[in-house]
Amino acid sequence: MITGDNERVARSVQEEIGIDSILAGALPLEKSRKIEELQRAGKVVAMIGDGVNDAPALAKADLSIAMGTGTDVAINTSDVTLVKGDLLKAVKLLSLSRNSMKIIKQNLFLSFIYNSLLIPVAAGVLVLFDGPMLPPVFASLAMAMSSVSVVSNSLRIKG
C-alpha cells in the first residue's frame, strides 16, 4: 500500500486488512516512482486512488482504478472508475474481468469450430467426396446457431 497518509494511519490499515508492506507519507512523485520500480521488476501493478495526488501514479499503473467519490483528475486519469467509494468493488471488478476474459476465449473457440467446420461444408466440400450438397438454408441455420451459442455463452457472465 502506498499512501500519503501518516505512518500511524497506514499501520492501522495494514493490520486491519493484512497488507504485507506499506509506504506511508508518500508524495505523488514517490507513488509514481514506486509503481515504475515494481513494473521494472516485472510486476503488473494496479493502483486505486481518489485524489489529485494519486493521478501521476494512476497514469503509470498497468490498471488504474479511481473511486467515484474522488477528484475529477483521478477519475479522468483512471482506466476504471468505481461509482461508489467501496474498495470491495475493486475485488469484484477483477473477478468480473477474469470471468469476462474466460468467456471471450470460449466464444472465440466456439466461433472457430463453427466456422472452420461448417463453412467448408456449406461451400460444398462434401461434394468432392461424393457427399451431399448442403442446402443454403442449412448453412444459414448453422451460422445462426453459431451466433446463438456465442450470445448464450456470453449471458453466463452476468450469472
Chimera marker file (.cmm) of the C-alpha trace (Angstrom):
<marker_set name="trace">
<marker id="1" x="0.000" y="0.000" z="0.000" r="1" g="1" b="0" radius="0.5"/>
<marker id="2" x="1.321" y="3.411" z="-0.961" r="1" g="1" b="0" radius="0.5"/>
<marker id="3" x="-0.407" y="6.250" z="0.812" r="1" g="1" b="0" radius="0.5"/>
<marker id="4" x="0.035" y="9.909" z="1.526" r="1" g="1" b="0" radius="0.5"/>
<marker id="5" x="-1.434" y="9.320" z="4.973" r="1" g="1" b="0" radius="0.5"/>
<marker id="6" x="0.797" y="9.269" z="8.032" r="1" g="1" b="0" radius="0.5"/>
<marker id="7" x="2.538" y="6.155" z="9.324" r="1" g="1" b="0" radius="0.5"/>
<marker id="8" x="0.076" y="5.565" z="12.186" r="1" g="1" b="0" radius="0.5"/>
<marker id="9" x="-2.963" y="5.508" z="9.887" r="1" g="1" b="0" radius="0.5"/>
<marker id="10" x="-1.144" y="3.319" z="7.355" r="1" g="1" b="0" radius="0.5"/>
<marker id="11" x="-0.123" y="0.787" z="10.048" r="1" g="1" b="0" radius="0.5"/>
<marker id="12" x="-3.692" y="0.653" z="11.307" r="1" g="1" b="0" radius="0.5"/>
<marker id="13" x="-4.988" y="-0.186" z="7.820" r="1" g="1" b="0" radius="0.5"/>
<marker id="14" x="-2.131" y="-2.657" z="7.308" r="1" g="1" b="0" radius="0.5"/>
<marker id="15" x="-3.062" y="-4.568" z="10.462" r="1" g="1" b="0" radius="0.5"/>
<marker id="16" x="-6.790" y="-4.453" z="9.764" r="1" g="1" b="0" radius="0.5"/>
<marker id="17" x="-6.665" y="-5.916" z="6.263" r="1" g="1" b="0" radius="0.5"/>
<marker id="18" x="-3.356" y="-7.796" z="6.293" r="1" g="1" b="0" radius="0.5"/>
<marker id="19" x="-1.242" y="-5.867" z="3.798" r="1" g="1" b="0" radius="0.5"/>
<marker id="20" x="2.356" y="-7.111" z="3.560" r="1" g="1" b="0" radius="0.5"/>
<marker id="21" x="4.160" y="-3.826" z="3.037" r="1" g="1" b="0" radius="0.5"/>
<marker id="22" x="3.316" y="-0.144" z="3.158" r="1" g="1" b="0" radius="0.5"/>
<marker id="23" x="4.839" y="3.152" z="2.132" r="1" g="1" b="0" radius="0.5"/>
<marker id="24" x="3.303" y="5.959" z="4.224" r="1" g="1" b="0" radius="0.5"/>
<marker id="25" x="3.592" y="9.702" z="3.803" r="1" g="1" b="0" radius="0.5"/>
<marker id="26" x="4.327" y="9.295" z="0.104" r="1" g="1" b="0" radius="0.5"/>
<marker id="27" x="4.225" y="12.306" z="-2.182" r="1" g="1" b="0" radius="0.5"/>
<marker id="28" x="2.750" y="11.995" z="-5.702" r="1" g="1" b="0" radius="0.5"/>
<marker id="29" x="6.177" y="11.598" z="-7.321" r="1" g="1" b="0" radius="0.5"/>
<marker id="30" x="7.157" y="8.879" z="-4.812" r="1" g="1" b="0" radius="0.5"/>
<marker id="31" x="3.991" y="6.935" z="-5.607" r="1" g="1" b="0" radius="0.5"/>
<marker id="32" x="4.712" y="7.146" z="-9.320" r="1" g="1" b="0" radius="0.5"/>
<marker id="33" x="8.355" y="6.080" z="-8.855" r="1" g="1" b="0" radius="0.5"/>
<marker id="34" x="7.337" y="3.107" z="-6.707" r="1" g="1" b="0" radius="0.5"/>
<marker id="35" x="4.974" y="1.915" z="-9.436" r="1" g="1" b="0" radius="0.5"/>
<marker id="36" x="7.735" y="2.239" z="-12.037" r="1" g="1" b="0" radius="0.5"/>
<marker id="37" x="10.072" y="0.279" z="-9.750" r="1" g="1" b="0" radius="0.5"/>
<marker id="38" x="7.544" y="-2.537" z="-9.394" r="1" g="1" b="0" radius="0.5"/>
<marker id="39" x="6.983" y="-2.601" z="-13.160" r="1" g="1" b="0" radius="0.5"/>
<marker id="40" x="10.733" y="-2.782" z="-13.854" r="1" g="1" b="0" radius="0.5"/>
<marker id="41" x="10.797" y="-5.786" z="-11.515" r="1" g="1" b="0" radius="0.5"/>
<marker id="42" x="8.284" y="-7.481" z="-13.827" r="1" g="1" b="0" radius="0.5"/>
<marker id="43" x="5.184" y="-6.896" z="-11.706" r="1" g="1" b="0" radius="0.5"/>
<marker id="44" x="1.791" y="-5.973" z="-13.084" r="1" g="1" b="0" radius="0.5"/>
<marker id="45" x="0.622" y="-3.053" z="-10.989" r="1" g="1" b="0" radius="0.5"/>
<marker id="46" x="-2.913" y="-1.961" z="-10.163" r="1" g="1" b="0" radius="0.5"/>
<marker id="47" x="-3.390" y="1.383" z="-8.460" r="1" g="1" b="0" radius="0.5"/>
<marker id="48" x="-6.502" y="2.552" z="-6.658" r="1" g="1" b="0" radius="0.5"/>
<marker id="49" x="-6.725" y="6.251" z="-5.910" r="1" g="1" b="0" radius="0.5"/>
<marker id="50" x="-9.123" y="9.084" z="-5.317" r="1" g="1" b="0" radius="0.5"/>
<marker id="51" x="-7.166" y="12.306" z="-5.196" r="1" g="1" b="0" radius="0.5"/>
<marker id="52" x="-5.124" y="14.747" z="-7.222" r="1" g="1" b="0" radius="0.5"/>
<marker id="53" x="-2.011" y="13.360" z="-5.529" r="1" g="1" b="0" radius="0.5"/>
<marker id="54" x="-2.805" y="9.885" z="-6.934" r="1" g="1" b="0" radius="0.5"/>
<marker id="55" x="-3.126" y="10.984" z="-10.576" r="1" g="1" b="0" radius="0.5"/>
<marker id="56" x="0.560" y="10.533" z="-11.579" r="1" g="1" b="0" radius="0.5"/>
<marker id="57" x="0.623" y="7.025" z="-10.099" r="1" g="1" b="0" radius="0.5"/>
<marker id="58" x="-2.734" y="6.178" z="-11.695" r="1" g="1" b="0" radius="0.5"/>
<marker id="59" x="-1.317" y="7.233" z="-15.060" r="1" g="1" b="0" radius="0.5"/>
<marker id="60" x="1.729" y="4.934" z="-14.612" r="1" g="1" b="0" radius="0.5"/>
<marker id="61" x="-0.114" y="1.841" z="-13.369" r="1" g="1" b="0" radius="0.5"/>
<marker id="62" x="-0.994" y="-1.065" z="-15.655" r="1" g="1" b="0" radius="0.5"/>
<marker id="63" x="-4.532" y="-0.889" z="-14.272" r="1" g="1" b="0" radius="0.5"/>
<marker id="64" x="-5.732" y="2.289" z="-12.630" r="1" g="1" b="0" radius="0.5"/>
<marker id="65" x="-8.922" y="2.401" z="-10.616" r="1" g="1" b="0" radius="0.5"/>
<marker id="66" x="-10.430" y="5.630" z="-9.327" r="1" g="1" b="0" radius="0.5"/>
<marker id="67" x="-13.050" y="5.952" z="-6.668" r="1" g="1" b="0" radius="0.5"/>
<marker id="68" x="-16.160" y="7.689" z="-7.981" r="1" g="1" b="0" radius="0.5"/>
<marker id="69" x="-16.223" y="9.753" z="-4.822" r="1" g="1" b="0" radius="0.5"/>
<marker id="70" x="-12.752" y="11.132" z="-5.631" r="1" g="1" b="0" radius="0.5"/>
<marker id="71" x="-11.489" y="14.087" z="-7.611" r="1" g="1" b="0" radius="0.5"/>
<marker id="72" x="-12.130" y="14.669" z="-11.309" r="1" g="1" b="0" radius="0.5"/>
<marker id="73" x="-8.395" y="14.414" z="-12.031" r="1" g="1" b="0" radius="0.5"/>
<marker id="74" x="-8.215" y="10.898" z="-10.545" r="1" g="1" b="0" radius="0.5"/>
<marker id="75" x="-11.389" y="9.825" z="-12.352" r="1" g="1" b="0" radius="0.5"/>
<marker id="76" x="-10.181" y="11.169" z="-15.708" r="1" g="1" b="0" radius="0.5"/>
<marker id="77" x="-6.752" y="9.573" z="-15.318" r="1" g="1" b="0" radius="0.5"/>
<marker id="78" x="-8.000" y="6.104" z="-14.420" r="1" g="1" b="0" radius="0.5"/>
<marker id="79" x="-8.884" y="3.153" z="-16.631" r="1" g="1" b="0" radius="0.5"/>
<marker id="80" x="-11.862" y="2.244" z="-14.452" r="1" g="1" b="0" radius="0.5"/>
<marker id="81" x="-13.971" y="4.269" z="-12.045" r="1" g="1" b="0" radius="0.5"/>
<marker id="82" x="-15.830" y="2.607" z="-9.200" r="1" g="1" b="0" radius="0.5"/>
<marker id="83" x="-19.084" y="4.524" z="-8.833" r="1" g="1" b="0" radius="0.5"/>
<marker id="84" x="-19.259" y="4.091" z="-5.079" r="1" g="1" b="0" radius="0.5"/>
<marker id="85" x="-16.299" y="4.605" z="-2.781" r="1" g="1" b="0" radius="0.5"/>
<marker id="86" x="-16.184" y="0.920" z="-1.810" r="1" g="1" b="0" radius="0.5"/>
<marker id="87" x="-12.815" y="-0.857" z="-2.080" r="1" g="1" b="0" radius="0.5"/>
<marker id="88" x="-14.527" y="-4.262" z="-2.135" r="1" g="1" b="0" radius="0.5"/>
<marker id="89" x="-15.912" y="-3.309" z="-5.557" r="1" g="1" b="0" radius="0.5"/>
<marker id="90" x="-12.323" y="-3.462" z="-6.856" r="1" g="1" b="0" radius="0.5"/>
<marker id="91" x="-12.192" y="-7.157" z="-5.937" r="1" g="1" b="0" radius="0.5"/>
<marker id="92" x="-15.480" y="-7.713" z="-7.775" r="1" g="1" b="0" radius="0.5"/>
<marker id="93" x="-14.091" y="-5.781" z="-10.747" r="1" g="1" b="0" radius="0.5"/>
<marker id="94" x="-11.084" y="-8.102" z="-11.002" r="1" g="1" b="0" radius="0.5"/>
<marker id="95" x="-13.281" y="-11.195" z="-10.673" r="1" g="1" b="0" radius="0.5"/>
<marker id="96" x="-15.660" y="-9.934" z="-13.375" r="1" g="1" b="0" radius="0.5"/>
<marker id="97" x="-12.709" y="-9.111" z="-15.614" r="1" g="1" b="0" radius="0.5"/>
<marker id="98" x="-11.227" y="-12.616" z="-15.291" r="1" g="1" b="0" radius="0.5"/>
<marker id="99" x="-14.618" y="-14.210" z="-15.923" r="1" g="1" b="0" radius="0.5"/>
<marker id="100" x="-15.197" y="-11.995" z="-18.969" r="1" g="1" b="0" radius="0.5"/>
<marker id="101" x="-11.841" y="-12.963" z="-20.476" r="1" g="1" b="0" radius="0.5"/>
<marker id="102" x="-12.645" y="-16.652" z="-19.937" r="1" g="1" b="0" radius="0.5"/>
<marker id="103" x="-15.996" y="-16.240" z="-21.714" r="1" g="1" b="0" radius="0.5"/>
<marker id="104" x="-14.379" y="-14.284" z="-24.575" r="1" g="1" b="0" radius="0.5"/>
<marker id="105" x="-11.878" y="-17.100" z="-25.146" r="1" g="1" b="0" radius="0.5"/>
<marker id="106" x="-14.672" y="-19.685" z="-25.087" r="1" g="1" b="0" radius="0.5"/>
<marker id="107" x="-16.654" y="-17.625" z="-27.610" r="1" g="1" b="0" radius="0.5"/>
<marker id="108" x="-13.651" y="-17.404" z="-29.918" r="1" g="1" b="0" radius="0.5"/>
<marker id="109" x="-13.256" y="-21.177" z="-29.686" r="1" g="1" b="0" radius="0.5"/>
<marker id="110" x="-16.968" y="-21.756" z="-30.421" r="1" g="1" b="0" radius="0.5"/>
<marker id="111" x="-16.853" y="-19.419" z="-33.415" r="1" g="1" b="0" radius="0.5"/>
<marker id="112" x="-13.692" y="-21.048" z="-34.701" r="1" g="1" b="0" radius="0.5"/>
<marker id="113" x="-15.263" y="-24.520" z="-34.501" r="1" g="1" b="0" radius="0.5"/>
<marker id="114" x="-18.458" y="-23.454" z="-36.255" r="1" g="1" b="0" radius="0.5"/>
<marker id="115" x="-16.624" y="-21.515" z="-38.946" r="1" g="1" b="0" radius="0.5"/>
<marker id="116" x="-13.788" y="-23.955" z="-39.606" r="1" g="1" b="0" radius="0.5"/>
<marker id="117" x="-16.115" y="-26.972" z="-39.820" r="1" g="1" b="0" radius="0.5"/>
<marker id="118" x="-19.325" y="-25.655" z="-41.297" r="1" g="1" b="0" radius="0.5"/>
<marker id="119" x="-18.163" y="-23.036" z="-43.807" r="1" g="1" b="0" radius="0.5"/>
<marker id="120" x="-16.293" y="-25.650" z="-45.901" r="1" g="1" b="0" radius="0.5"/>
<marker id="121" x="-19.347" y="-27.927" z="-45.729" r="1" g="1" b="0" radius="0.5"/>
<marker id="122" x="-21.576" y="-25.041" z="-46.819" r="1" g="1" b="0" radius="0.5"/>
<marker id="123" x="-19.135" y="-24.301" z="-49.651" r="1" g="1" b="0" radius="0.5"/>
<marker id="124" x="-19.611" y="-27.843" z="-50.940" r="1" g="1" b="0" radius="0.5"/>
<marker id="125" x="-16.501" y="-29.680" z="-49.777" r="1" g="1" b="0" radius="0.5"/>
<marker id="126" x="-18.589" y="-32.822" z="-49.149" r="1" g="1" b="0" radius="0.5"/>
<marker id="127" x="-19.410" y="-32.955" z="-52.870" r="1" g="1" b="0" radius="0.5"/>
<marker id="128" x="-15.723" y="-33.592" z="-53.578" r="1" g="1" b="0" radius="0.5"/>
<marker id="129" x="-16.041" y="-36.845" z="-51.611" r="1" g="1" b="0" radius="0.5"/>
<marker id="130" x="-19.343" y="-37.896" z="-53.222" r="1" g="1" b="0" radius="0.5"/>
<marker id="131" x="-21.281" y="-36.420" z="-50.308" r="1" g="1" b="0" radius="0.5"/>
<marker id="132" x="-24.400" y="-34.305" z="-50.339" r="1" g="1" b="0" radius="0.5"/>
<marker id="133" x="-24.513" y="-30.632" z="-51.176" r="1" g="1" b="0" radius="0.5"/>
<marker id="134" x="-25.657" y="-28.727" z="-48.113" r="1" g="1" b="0" radius="0.5"/>
<marker id="135" x="-28.684" y="-26.585" z="-48.944" r="1" g="1" b="0" radius="0.5"/>
<marker id="136" x="-28.073" y="-22.865" z="-48.297" r="1" g="1" b="0" radius="0.5"/>
<marker id="137" x="-30.816" y="-22.790" z="-45.653" r="1" g="1" b="0" radius="0.5"/>
<marker id="138" x="-28.805" y="-25.261" z="-43.526" r="1" g="1" b="0" radius="0.5"/>
<marker id="139" x="-25.674" y="-23.156" z="-43.882" r="1" g="1" b="0" radius="0.5"/>
<marker id="140" x="-27.676" y="-20.119" z="-42.736" r="1" g="1" b="0" radius="0.5"/>
<marker id="141" x="-29.057" y="-22.102" z="-39.823" r="1" g="1" b="0" radius="0.5"/>
<marker id="142" x="-25.541" y="-23.206" z="-38.829" r="1" g="1" b="0" radius="0.5"/>
<marker id="143" x="-24.321" y="-19.606" z="-38.820" r="1" g="1" b="0" radius="0.5"/>
<marker id="144" x="-27.343" y="-18.523" z="-36.780" r="1" g="1" b="0" radius="0.5"/>
<marker id="145" x="-26.621" y="-21.312" z="-34.282" r="1" g="1" b="0" radius="0.5"/>
<marker id="146" x="-23.060" y="-20.030" z="-34.041" r="1" g="1" b="0" radius="0.5"/>
<marker id="147" x="-24.388" y="-16.618" z="-33.037" r="1" g="1" b="0" radius="0.5"/>
<marker id="148" x="-26.912" y="-18.105" z="-30.624" r="1" g="1" b="0" radius="0.5"/>
<marker id="149" x="-24.251" y="-20.203" z="-28.898" r="1" g="1" b="0" radius="0.5"/>
<marker id="150" x="-21.909" y="-17.204" z="-28.520" r="1" g="1" b="0" radius="0.5"/>
<marker id="151" x="-24.669" y="-14.971" z="-27.141" r="1" g="1" b="0" radius="0.5"/>
<marker id="152" x="-25.926" y="-17.711" z="-24.809" r="1" g="1" b="0" radius="0.5"/>
<marker id="153" x="-22.403" y="-18.322" z="-23.523" r="1" g="1" b="0" radius="0.5"/>
<marker id="154" x="-21.924" y="-14.569" z="-23.007" r="1" g="1" b="0" radius="0.5"/>
<marker id="155" x="-25.049" y="-14.387" z="-20.843" r="1" g="1" b="0" radius="0.5"/>
<marker id="156" x="-23.194" y="-16.550" z="-18.295" r="1" g="1" b="0" radius="0.5"/>
<marker id="157" x="-21.055" y="-13.527" z="-17.367" r="1" g="1" b="0" radius="0.5"/>
<marker id="158" x="-23.986" y="-11.988" z="-15.558" r="1" g="1" b="0" radius="0.5"/>
<marker id="159" x="-24.690" y="-15.142" z="-13.560" r="1" g="1" b="0" radius="0.5"/>
<link id1="1" id2="2" r="1" g="1" b="0" radius="0.2"/>
<link id1="2" id2="3" r="1" g="1" b="0" radius="0.2"/>
<link id1="3" id2="4" r="1" g="1" b="0" radius="0.2"/>
<link id1="4" id2="5" r="1" g="1" b="0" radius="0.2"/>
<link id1="5" id2="6" r="1" g="1" b="0" radius="0.2"/>
<link id1="6" id2="7" r="1" g="1" b="0" radius="0.2"/>
<link id1="7" id2="8" r="1" g="1" b="0" radius="0.2"/>
<link id1="8" id2="9" r="1" g="1" b="0" radius="0.2"/>
<link id1="9" id2="10" r="1" g="1" b="0" radius="0.2"/>
<link id1="10" id2="11" r="1" g="1" b="0" radius="0.2"/>
<link id1="11" id2="12" r="1" g="1" b="0" radius="0.2"/>
<link id1="12" id2="13" r="1" g="1" b="0" radius="0.2"/>
<link id1="13" id2="14" r="1" g="1" b="0" radius="0.2"/>
<link id1="14" id2="15" r="1" g="1" b="0" radius="0.2"/>
<link id1="15" id2="16" r="1" g="1" b="0" radius="0.2"/>
<link id1="16" id2="17" r="1" g="1" b="0" radius="0.2"/>
<link id1="17" id2="18" r="1" g="1" b="0" radius="0.2"/>
<link id1="18" id2="19" r="1" g="1" b="0" radius="0.2"/>
<link id1="19" id2="20" r="1" g="1" b="0" radius="0.2"/>
<link id1="20" id2="21" r="1" g="1" b="0" radius="0.2"/>
<link id1="21" id2="22" r="1" g="1" b="0" radius="0.2"/>
<link id1="22" id2="23" r="1" g="1" b="0" radius="0.2"/>
<link id1="23" id2="24" r="1" g="1" b="0" radius="0.2"/>
<link id1="24" id2="25" r="1" g="1" b="0" radius="0.2"/>
<link id1="25" id2="26" r="1" g="1" b="0" radius="0.2"/>
<link id1="26" id2="27" r="1" g="1" b="0" radius="0.2"/>
<link id1="27" id2="28" r="1" g="1" b="0" radius="0.2"/>
<link id1="28" id2="29" r="1" g="1" b="0" radius="0.2"/>
<link id1="29" id2="30" r="1" g="1" b="0" radius="0.2"/>
<link id1="30" id2="31" r="1" g="1" b="0" radius="0.2"/>
<link id1="31" id2="32" r="1" g="1" b="0" radius="0.2"/>
<link id1="32" id2="33" r="1" g="1" b="0" radius="0.2"/>
<link id1="33" id2="34" r="1" g="1" b="0" radius="0.2"/>
<link id1="34" id2="35" r="1" g="1" b="0" radius="0.2"/>
<link id1="35" id2="36" r="1" g="1" b="0" radius="0.2"/>
<link id1="36" id2="37" r="1" g="1" b="0" radius="0.2"/>
<link id1="37" id2="38" r="1" g="1" b="0" radius="0.2"/>
<link id1="38" id2="39" r="1" g="1" b="0" radius="0.2"/>
<link id1="39" id2="40" r="1" g="1" b="0" radius="0.2"/>
<link id1="40" id2="41" r="1" g="1" b="0" radius="0.2"/>
<link id1="41" id2="42" r="1" g="1" b="0" radius="0.2"/>
<link id1="42" id2="43" r="1" g="1" b="0" radius="0.2"/>
<link id1="43" id2="44" r="1" g="1" b="0" radius="0.2"/>
<link id1="44" id2="45" r="1" g="1" b="0" radius="0.2"/>
<link id1="45" id2="46" r="1" g="1" b="0" radius="0.2"/>
<link id1="46" id2="47" r="1" g="1" b="0" radius="0.2"/>
<link id1="47" id2="48" r="1" g="1" b="0" radius="0.2"/>
<link id1="48" id2="49" r="1" g="1" b="0" radius="0.2"/>
<link id1="49" id2="50" r="1" g="1" b="0" radius="0.2"/>
<link id1="50" id2="51" r="1" g="1" b="0" radius="0.2"/>
<link id1="51" id2="52" r="1" g="1" b="0" radius="0.2"/>
<link id1="52" id2="53" r="1" g="1" b="0" radius="0.2"/>
<link id1="53" id2="54" r="1" g="1" b="0" radius="0.2"/>
<link id1="54" id2="55" r="1" g="1" b="0" radius="0.2"/>
<link id1="55" id2="56" r="1" g="1" b="0" radius="0.2"/>
<link id1="56" id2="57" r="1" g="1" b="0" radius="0.2"/>
<link id1="57" id2="58" r="1" g="1" b="0" radius="0.2"/>
<link id1="58" id2="59" r="1" g="1" b="0" radius="0.2"/>
<link id1="59" id2="60" r="1" g="1" b="0" radius="0.2"/>
<link id1="60" id2="61" r="1" g="1" b="0" radius="0.2"/>
<link id1="61" id2="62" r="1" g="1" b="0" radius="0.2"/>
<link id1="62" id2="63" r="1" g="1" b="0" radius="0.2"/>
<link id1="63" id2="64" r="1" g="1" b="0" radius="0.2"/>
<link id1="64" id2="65" r="1" g="1" b="0" radius="0.2"/>
<link id1="65" id2="66" r="1" g="1" b="0" radius="0.2"/>
<link id1="66" id2="67" r="1" g="1" b="0" radius="0.2"/>
<link id1="67" id2="68" r="1" g="1" b="0" radius="0.2"/>
<link id1="68" id2="69" r="1" g="1" b="0" radius="0.2"/>
<link id1="69" id2="70" r="1" g="1" b="0" radius="0.2"/>
<link id1="70" id2="71" r="1" g="1" b="0" radius="0.2"/>
<link id1="71" id2="72" r="1" g="1" b="0" radius="0.2"/>
<link id1="72" id2="73" r="1" g="1" b="0" radius="0.2"/>
<link id1="73" id2="74" r="1" g="1" b="0" radius="0.2"/>
<link id1="74" id2="75" r="1" g="1" b="0" radius="0.2"/>
<link id1="75" id2="76" r="1" g="1" b="0" radius="0.2"/>
<link id1="76" id2="77" r="1" g="1" b="0" radius="0.2"/>
<link id1="77" id2="78" r="1" g="1" b="0" radius="0.2"/>
<link id1="78" id2="79" r="1" g="1" b="0" radius="0.2"/>
<link id1="79" id2="80" r="1" g="1" b="0" radius="0.2"/>
<link id1="80" id2="81" r="1" g="1" b="0" radius="0.2"/>
<link id1="81" id2="82" r="1" g="1" b="0" radius="0.2"/>
<link id1="82" id2="83" r="1" g="1" b="0" radius="0.2"/>
<link id1="83" id2="84" r="1" g="1" b="0" radius="0.2"/>
<link id1="84" id2="85" r="1" g="1" b="0" radius="0.2"/>
<link id1="85" id2="86" r="1" g="1" b="0" radius="0.2"/>
<link id1="86" id2="87" r="1" g="1" b="0" radius="0.2"/>
<link id1="87" id2="88" r="1" g="1" b="0" radius="0.2"/>
<link id1="88" id2="89" r="1" g="1" b="0" radius="0.2"/>
<link id1="89" id2="90" r="1" g="1" b="0" radius="0.2"/>
<link id1="90" id2="91" r="1" g="1" b="0" radius="0.2"/>
<link id1="91" id2="92" r="1" g="1" b="0" radius="0.2"/>
<link id1="92" id2="93" r="1" g="1" b="0" radius="0.2"/>
<link id1="93" id2="94" r="1" g="1" b="0" radius="0.2"/>
<link id1="94" id2="95" r="1" g="1" b="0" radius="0.2"/>
<link id1="95" id2="96" r="1" g="1" b="0" radius="0.2"/>
<link id1="96" id2="97" r="1" g="1" b="0" radius="0.2"/>
<link id1="97" id2="98" r="1" g="1" b="0" radius="0.2"/>
<link id1="98" id2="99" r="1" g="1" b="0" radius="0.2"/>
<link id1="99" id2="100" r="1" g="1" b="0" radius="0.2"/>
<link id1="100" id2="101" r="1" g="1" b="0" radius="0.2"/>
<link id1="101" id2="102" r="1" g="1" b="0" radius="0.2"/>
<link id1="102" id2="103" r="1" g="1" b="0" radius="0.2"/>
<link id1="103" id2="104" r="1" g="1" b="0" radius="0.2"/>
<link id1="104" id2="105" r="1" g="1" b="0" radius="0.2"/>
<link id1="105" id2="106" r="1" g="1" b="0" radius="0.2"/>
<link id1="106" id2="107" r="1" g="1" b="0" radius="0.2"/>
<link id1="107" id2="108" r="1" g="1" b="0" radius="0.2"/>
<link id1="108" id2="109" r="1" g="1" b="0" radius="0.2"/>
<link id1="109" id2="110" r="1" g="1" b="0" radius="0.2"/>
<link id1="110" id2="111" r="1" g="1" b="0" radius="0.2"/>
<link id1="111" id2="112" r="1" g="1" b="0" radius="0.2"/>
<link id1="112" id2="113" r="1" g="1" b="0" radius="0.2"/>
<link id1="113" id2="114" r="1" g="1" b="0" radius="0.2"/>
<link id1="114" id2="115" r="1" g="1" b="0" radius="0.2"/>
<link id1="115" id2="116" r="1" g="1" b="0" radius="0.2"/>
<link id1="116" id2="117" r="1" g="1" b="0" radius="0.2"/>
<link id1="117" id2="118" r="1" g="1" b="0" radius="0.2"/>
<link id1="118" id2="119" r="1" g="1" b="0" radius="0.2"/>
<link id1="119" id2="120" r="1" g="1" b="0" radius="0.2"/>
<link id1="120" id2="121" r="1" g="1" b="0" radius="0.2"/>
<link id1="121" id2="122" r="1" g="1" b="0" radius="0.2"/>
<link id1="122" id2="123" r="1" g="1" b="0" radius="0.2"/>
<link id1="123" id2="124" r="1" g="1" b="0" radius="0.2"/>
<link id1="124" id2="125" r="1" g="1" b="0" radius="0.2"/>
<link id1="125" id2="126" r="1" g="1" b="0" radius="0.2"/>
<link id1="126" id2="127" r="1" g="1" b="0" radius="0.2"/>
<link id1="127" id2="128" r="1" g="1" b="0" radius="0.2"/>
<link id1="128" id2="129" r="1" g="1" b="0" radius="0.2"/>
<link id1="129" id2="130" r="1" g="1" b="0" radius="0.2"/>
<link id1="130" id2="131" r="1" g="1" b="0" radius="0.2"/>
<link id1="131" id2="132" r="1" g="1" b="0" radius="0.2"/>
<link id1="132" id2="133" r="1" g="1" b="0" radius="0.2"/>
<link id1="133" id2="134" r="1" g="1" b="0" radius="0.2"/>
<link id1="134" id2="135" r="1" g="1" b="0" radius="0.2"/>
<link id1="135" id2="136" r="1" g="1" b="0" radius="0.2"/>
<link id1="136" id2="137" r="1" g="1" b="0" radius="0.2"/>
<link id1="137" id2="138" r="1" g="1" b="0" radius="0.2"/>
<link id1="138" id2="139" r="1" g="1" b="0" radius="0.2"/>
<link id1="139" id2="140" r="1" g="1" b="0" radius="0.2"/>
<link id1="140" id2="141" r="1" g="1" b="0" radius="0.2"/>
<link id1="141" id2="142" r="1" g="1" b="0" radius="0.2"/>
<link id1="142" id2="143" r="1" g="1" b="0" radius="0.2"/>
<link id1="143" id2="144" r="1" g="1" b="0" radius="0.2"/>
<link id1="144" id2="145" r="1" g="1" b="0" radius="0.2"/>
<link id1="145" id2="146" r="1" g="1" b="0" radius="0.2"/>
<link id1="146" id2="147" r="1" g="1" b="0" radius="0.2"/>
<link id1="147" id2="148" r="1" g="1" b="0" radius="0.2"/>
<link id1="148" id2="149" r="1" g="1" b="0" radius="0.2"/>
<link id1="149" id2="150" r="1" g="1" b="0" radius="0.2"/>
<link id1="150" id2="151" r="1" g="1" b="0" radius="0.2"/>
<link id1="151" id2="152" r="1" g="1" b="0" radius="0.2"/>
<link id1="152" id2="153" r="1" g="1" b="0" radius="0.2"/>
<link id1="153" id2="154" r="1" g="1" b="0" radius="0.2"/>
<link id1="154" id2="155" r="1" g="1" b="0" radius="0.2"/>
<link id1="155" id2="156" r="1" g="1" b="0" radius="0.2"/>
<link id1="156" id2="157" r="1" g="1" b="0" radius="0.2"/>
<link id1="157" id2="158" r="1" g="1" b="0" radius="0.2"/>
<link id1="158" id2="159" r="1" g="1" b="0" radius="0.2"/>
</marker_set>
